[in-house]
């Protein structure tokens, strides 16, 4: 009997979602148990930076 790996614990899947469906990818980073905390902080920081830049441009 094989164990089923959740999609958010597969870093490659989460990375793909970050590129093609960012809201789903961000949720995957939040839920993941295998992604290191430094990469989670980097992802959150990048999202915040992009949102701030969008606000400044608008």
MDTraj code that builds the backbone (N, CA, C; nanometers):
import mdtraj as md
import numpy as np

residues = "UNK UNK UNK UNK UNK UNK UNK UNK UNK UNK UNK UNK UNK UNK UNK UNK UNK UNK UNK UNK UNK UNK UNK UNK UNK UNK UNK UNK UNK UNK UNK UNK UNK UNK UNK UNK UNK UNK UNK UNK UNK UNK UNK UNK UNK UNK UNK UNK UNK UNK UNK UNK UNK UNK UNK UNK UNK UNK".split()
xyz = np.array([
    [0.0845, -0.1178, 0.0000],
    [0.0000, 0.0000, 0.0000],
    [0.0889, 0.1239, 0.0000],
    [0.0714, 0.2082, -0.0967],
    [0.1550, 0.3279, -0.1051],
    [0.0860, 0.4461, -0.0372],
    [0.1698, 0.5352, 0.0129],
    [0.1139, 0.6542, 0.0769],
    [0.0966, 0.7631, -0.0279],
    [-0.0086, 0.8360, -0.0158],
    [-0.0401, 0.9441, -0.1093],
    [0.0230, 1.0734, -0.0587],
    [0.1033, 1.1388, -0.1424],
    [0.1676, 1.2647, -0.1062],
    [0.0749, 1.3789, -0.1449],
    [0.0506, 1.4678, -0.0518],
    [-0.0340, 1.5845, -0.0800],
    [0.0365, 1.6737, -0.1818],
    [-0.0400, 1.7388, -0.2665],
    [0.0193, 1.8217, -0.3711],
    [0.1018, 1.9352, -0.3118],
    [0.0622, 1.9882, -0.1962],
    [0.1342, 2.1011, -0.1383],
    [0.2625, 2.0591, -0.0684],
    [0.2895, 1.9312, -0.0563],
    [0.4169, 1.8843, -0.0021],
    [0.5161, 1.8488, -0.1126],
    [0.4789, 1.8713, -0.2372],
    [0.5678, 1.8499, -0.3516],
    [0.6196, 1.9863, -0.3978],
    [0.7463, 2.0185, -0.3670],
    [0.7983, 2.1519, -0.4001],
    [0.7907, 2.1870, -0.5484],
    [0.8084, 2.0880, -0.6362],
    [0.8012, 2.1157, -0.7791],
    [0.6590, 2.1548, -0.8206],
    [0.5610, 2.0882, -0.7639],
    [0.4203, 2.1197, -0.7941],
    [0.3859, 2.2595, -0.7424],
    [0.4297, 2.2915, -0.6217],
    [0.4018, 2.4233, -0.5642],
    [0.4689, 2.5320, -0.6474],
    [0.5919, 2.5072, -0.6918],
    [0.6610, 2.6041, -0.7776],
    [0.5889, 2.6277, -0.9081],
    [0.5364, 2.5206, -0.9663],
    [0.4598, 2.5353, -1.0905],
    [0.3342, 2.6176, -1.0679],
    [0.2656, 2.5913, -0.9571],
    [0.1465, 2.6696, -0.9262],
    [0.1812, 2.8158, -0.8996],
    [0.2964, 2.8416, -0.8376],
    [0.3367, 2.9806, -0.8143],
    [0.3538, 3.0555, -0.9461],
    [0.4031, 2.9860, -1.0488],
    [0.4232, 3.0504, -1.1785],
    [0.2926, 3.0677, -1.2562],
    [0.2080, 2.9636, -1.2556],
    [0.0913, 2.9643, -1.3442],
    [-0.0395, 3.0017, -1.2749],
    [-0.0547, 2.9690, -1.1472],
    [-0.1738, 3.0036, -1.0687],
    [-0.1281, 3.0546, -0.9321],
    [-0.0806, 3.1793, -0.9258],
    [-0.0199, 3.2295, -0.8024],
    [-0.1044, 3.2148, -0.6754],
    [-0.2346, 3.2374, -0.6759],
    [-0.3086, 3.2192, -0.5505],
    [-0.3012, 3.0756, -0.4968],
    [-0.3088, 2.9792, -0.5858],
    [-0.2997, 2.8387, -0.5442],
    [-0.1577, 2.8087, -0.4961],
    [-0.0574, 2.8642, -0.5636],
    [0.0816, 2.8433, -0.5234],
    [0.1124, 2.9015, -0.3868],
    [0.0591, 3.0184, -0.3581],
    [0.0811, 3.0812, -0.2278],
    [0.0157, 2.9973, -0.1185],
    [-0.1027, 2.9452, -0.1453],
    [-0.1686, 2.8563, -0.0496],
    [-0.0848, 2.7300, -0.0291],
    [-0.0270, 2.6777, -0.1363],
    [0.0578, 2.5595, -0.1265],
    [0.1810, 2.5846, -0.0428],
    [0.2419, 2.7016, -0.0574],
    [0.3580, 2.7369, 0.0254],
    [0.3167, 2.7461, 0.1712],
    [0.2019, 2.8045, 0.1963],
    [0.1522, 2.8188, 0.3334],
    [0.1280, 2.6824, 0.3983],
    [0.0673, 2.5885, 0.3250],
    [0.0309, 2.4579, 0.3796],
    [0.1469, 2.3581, 0.3838],
    [0.2511, 2.3806, 0.3052],
    [0.3565, 2.2815, 0.2891],
    [0.4314, 2.2538, 0.4186],
    [0.4619, 2.1264, 0.4386],
    [0.5422, 2.0846, 0.5527],
    [0.6856, 2.0543, 0.5099],
    [0.7126, 2.0517, 0.3799],
    [0.8451, 2.0152, 0.3308],
    [0.9263, 2.1354, 0.2836],
    [0.8636, 2.2470, 0.2569],
    [0.9361, 2.3661, 0.2124],
    [0.9970, 2.4343, 0.3347],
    [1.1244, 2.4658, 0.3246],
    [1.1966, 2.5254, 0.4370],
    [1.1402, 2.6634, 0.4714],
    [1.1445, 2.7001, 0.6001],
    [1.0906, 2.8313, 0.6420],
    [1.1562, 2.9496, 0.5707],
    [1.2848, 2.9398, 0.5381],
    [1.3490, 3.0531, 0.4694],
    [1.2879, 3.0747, 0.3312],
    [1.2482, 2.9662, 0.2615],
    [1.1858, 2.9803, 0.1309],
    [1.0435, 3.0314, 0.1430],
    [0.9763, 2.9937, 0.2520],
    [0.8423, 3.0482, 0.2763],
    [0.8505, 3.1989, 0.2989],
    [0.9451, 3.2432, 0.3818],
    [0.9613, 3.3875, 0.4067],
    [0.9980, 3.4610, 0.2792],
    [1.0846, 3.4019, 0.1965],
    [1.1229, 3.4640, 0.0700],
    [1.0019, 3.4787, -0.0220],
    [0.9184, 3.3761, -0.0283],
    [0.7978, 3.3813, -0.1114],
    [0.7016, 3.4882, -0.0628],
    [0.6757, 3.4901, 0.0681],
    [0.5855, 3.5918, 0.1233],
    [0.6406, 3.7325, 0.1018],
    [0.7708, 3.7494, 0.1214],
    [0.8327, 3.8803, 0.1005],
    [0.8213, 3.9258, -0.0439],
    [0.8400, 3.8338, -0.1366],
    [0.8275, 3.8671, -0.2785],
    [0.6849, 3.9079, -0.3128],
    [0.5883, 3.8367, -0.2589],
    [0.4476, 3.8712, -0.2846],
    [0.4164, 4.0103, -0.2293],
    [0.4624, 4.0388, -0.1094],
    [0.4386, 4.1707, -0.0492],
    [0.5071, 4.2792, -0.1314],
    [0.6303, 4.2554, -0.1751],
    [0.7021, 4.3534, -0.2569],
    [0.6293, 4.3807, -0.3876],
    [0.5812, 4.2768, -0.4536],
    [0.5074, 4.2943, -0.5791],
    [0.3784, 4.3730, -0.5551],
    [0.3070, 4.3428, -0.4477],
    [0.1841, 4.4169, -0.4169],
    [0.2127, 4.5637, -0.3892],
    [0.3212, 4.5930, -0.3182],
    [0.3583, 4.7323, -0.2906],
    [0.3944, 4.8037, -0.4209],
    [0.4711, 4.7363, -0.5071],
    [0.5077, 4.7986, -0.6341],
    [0.3850, 4.8242, -0.7224],
    [0.2915, 4.7295, -0.7258],
    [0.1678, 4.7505, -0.8008],
    [0.0916, 4.8709, -0.7470],
    [0.0875, 4.8840, -0.6154],
    [0.0165, 4.9973, -0.5545],
    [0.0847, 5.1292, -0.5877],
    [0.2164, 5.1317, -0.5874],
    [0.2904, 5.2546, -0.6186],
    [0.2721, 5.2950, -0.7639],
    [0.2675, 5.1975, -0.8540],
    [0.2508, 5.2262, -0.9961],
    [0.1108, 5.2778, -1.0239],
    [0.0137, 5.2215, -0.9566],
    [-0.1251, 5.2670, -0.9742],
    [-0.1397, 5.3978, -0.9054],
])
top = md.Topology()
chain = top.add_chain()
for i, resn in enumerate(residues, 1):
    res = top.add_residue(resn, chain, resSeq=i)
    for name in ("N", "CA", "C"):
        top.add_atom(name, md.element.get_by_symbol(name[0]), res)
traj = md.Trajectory(xyz[None], top)
